[in-house]
């Protein structure tokens, strides 16, 4: 790579980091401020560090424990089922070269392209009496993430030789032992990628909970921020503190598993 091109890419990287870092810094630093200081909307350090008081007031005025529980249950169950169902589906599709699997592949492509139609989806979910239930929302998150995640698994499984399947079958392994005992442990990098990507997507999603969990007892954290902002629009310090509390679990998960993301998303791209 030429020196000028290298400097250009480095400059572009710095700009991208700044675009991402400045808003994050803005939220964090203003969550430490008092109400009057946060109202100035600047990047200056707080004159008085008020984070403990802000957290206490947020927990006193917003039902964070219930919203946190709702979000955790929905995210955990959705991600677990996405990993299991998508990995099994991808294994079958990648290992079988039949007309049916080719049709399924084309359907997955359509699923990647077409957006979710809220009105139609609402009528379908309401028909099965799943509106305002965890089950309905979890099924929608699985359906929404299924095409993309399945393609990730298919791409990764191209790098797993079929000789392993044949050796396992010769040794007497059944289909379930073959997948869960031999193939699934090899999917650790892509599992970590799916875990982070889908967790962030589901944890921060606003649209599906807004339309399908529209009751106070079922509020997720994203809905809590929305309605909390409506009540505390003048208290920017509390709004930023709420955003920080809601975002912290996903940020910690990302920092813990970030090294697996690139490996999981690119491993299958360089193997046949």
N, C-alpha and C positions, 0 to 999 in steps of 0.2 A: 504494500500500500504506500502511495506517495505521501511525502511529509505534509503537503498542503491539504490533501484529502483527510489525513489522519487528524490534523488540527481542526478541520471543519466538523468531523464527526465528534470530536471531544467537545467542541463548542456547543454543538447541538445537544449532546448529552447533558451538559451543564444547564442549558436552557430548560430541558425537560425536567431535570431534577428540581430546578427553581419553581417551575410551574406546579409541580406536585408538592414541594416542601413548604412554599409560602402559605398556601391556604391551611395546611396542617398546623404550621406554626401559629397562624392567626387564630385558629380555633383554640389551641392549647393555651396560648398566652392570655387570651381574653377570658378563658374560664378561670384564670387565677385572679381576676380583677374584681373590684367592687362594681356596683351597678353604674355609678357615675363614670368611672374610668372605662368600662366596657362600652358605654354608649358613644364614646369618642371614635370607636372603630379604627384604631391605629395599631401599629406593630410594636409600640413602645412597651418596655417592661412595666409591670404594675408598680404603682407607688406603694400599695399595700397588698400583700399576698393574702387573698381571701378564699383560697381553694377549699379549706375545711368547712368554712361557713356556707359556701356555695353548695357543696355536696350535701350537707345536712339539710339545707333548705329545699334542695331538689327532691331528696328522699321524703321530706315531710309533705311536699305539695304535689308530688307525682307518684303514681302507683308503680314504681319501678320494679319491685320484687315480682308482682304478678305478670307484668309485661315481659320481664326477663325470663320467667318460667315458661310463658307461652312461646316466646321466641326460641328458647333452648329446646323445648320438646319438638316443635315443628322442624327446626333445623337439624337436630340430631336424627330423628326418624327419617326425614326426607333424604338426608345425605347417606345414611346407612342403606336405605332401600335403593337409592340411585346407584351406589357402588356395586351392590350385589346384582341388581337386575341388569344394569348396563354391561357389567363385565361378563356375565353369563351370556347375554345376547350377542355381545361382540365375539365371544369365543365360538359360538355356533356359526355366526355369519362368516367369520374369517376362516374357519376350518372347513366349511362346506361350500363347495362350488356348484350350487344347484340353481335352477330357475327361480325357486321360491326365495332363496337368499338374495338373489339379484333384484327381485321385486322389492324385498324389504329394504335393501340398500337405497333404491330409488325413493321409497317412501321416507326414509331418513333424510335424504337430500331435500325433499319437499318440506319436511319438518324444520329443517334449518332455515329455509327461505321464508316460509309463511309466518306472519305474526299471529299472536293469539287474539281472537275476536272476543272482546269482553262480553258483549250482549249475548252472543250465541253460547259462549261458555257458561255464562250465568244461568241460562235456561236449562242447559244440560245438567249442571250441578244441582240446580233447584229441583229438577225432575227426580233425581236420586236422593233428594232430601239431605244434601250434604252442605248446604249453605250454613255458615256460622258454626262449622265443625272443624276440628283439627284434620279429620280424615279427608275432607274435601280439599282443603288447602294443600295438604301433603301430596295428594294425587295430582294436583295441578302443578306443583313444583317438580314432581317426578316427570310428568309429561313434558313440561317446558324444557327440562335439562336433558331429557333422554337422547335426542338426536346428536347433539354436540358431544356429550360424554361418551356415547357409544362409539362415535368416530374416533375419539381419543384412544379408547381401548383397542379398537380394530387396528389403528396405526401402530400402537405399541406391540400388539401380538404378532405383527409381521416379523418381529425380531426374535420370537420364541420358536425354535425349530420344531417341526412336526415329529422329529425323531423321539422327542420326550414323550409324546402321546403314545407312539407305537411301543416304546419300551415299557411304559406304565401298563398298557393293555396286556402285553406279553407277560408281565409280572402278576397279572390278575387283578389289576385295579379297575374298579367300576367307574361309571361316568362321573359320579359325585366325588369319589376319592381322587380321580384324575384331575378334576378342576380345582376343588378346594384344597387338596393335599399337595398338588404339584404345580399347577398353573397359577393359582391365586397368589401364593407367596412370592412368585416372580414379578407380580404386578405392583410391588411396593412403590416404585417411583411414580407411576401413573395414578395409583390410589391416593398418594399424597397430593398430587396436582389436582385431582378431582375433589378431594376433601377441601382444599383451600378455595378453589374457584367456586364450587357450589355452595360452600358455607358462606362465603362473602356475598354471593348472589342472593341466597335465601335470607340470610340475616338482615341484609340491608333493603330487601325488597319492600316496596310500598304499595304497588298497584294491587297485587293479589289479596293481601290482608285487608286493604281498604274496601274492596268490593265484596269479599267473601267472609270477612270476620268483623263486620261492622257492628260490634257491640262492645261495651266498655270492659266486660269480663274477659274478652278475647283479644284485647289490644296487644299487638306486638310492639317492639321497641321503636320501630319506624313510625308506627301510628302514634305512639306516645309522644314522640318529638313533634309530630304534626299538630296534635291537639294541645300539647303543652305550649308550643309557640303561639297558638291562638289565644291562650290564657295569659301568657307572660311575654307578650311581644315587646314590652318596654324593658324587660329585665334580660338584657343580652348576656350578662354574666351567667345567669341560670340556664339560658338556652344553650350557650357554648359548653357549659358543664354537663348538661344532659347529652349533648352530642358526643362529648369525650367519653362519658361513661358507657354509652351505647357502642361506640366504636372500639373501645379498648380490648374486649375479648377477641375480636377478629384480627386486630393488629398483632396481638400476642401470638395468635395461632399462625399468622403469616410469618412472623419473625422466627418462629420455631421450626416451620416446615418449608421455608422459602428455598432452601437448597435443592429440594426435590421438584420444584415446579418446572424448571427448564428441562431437566432430565426426563420427567414424565411426559412432557408435551412434544419433545423432539426425538426421543429415542427411536420411535418407529419410522421417522422421516428419513433416516439414513441407512435403513436396513431393508432387505427384500425377503 
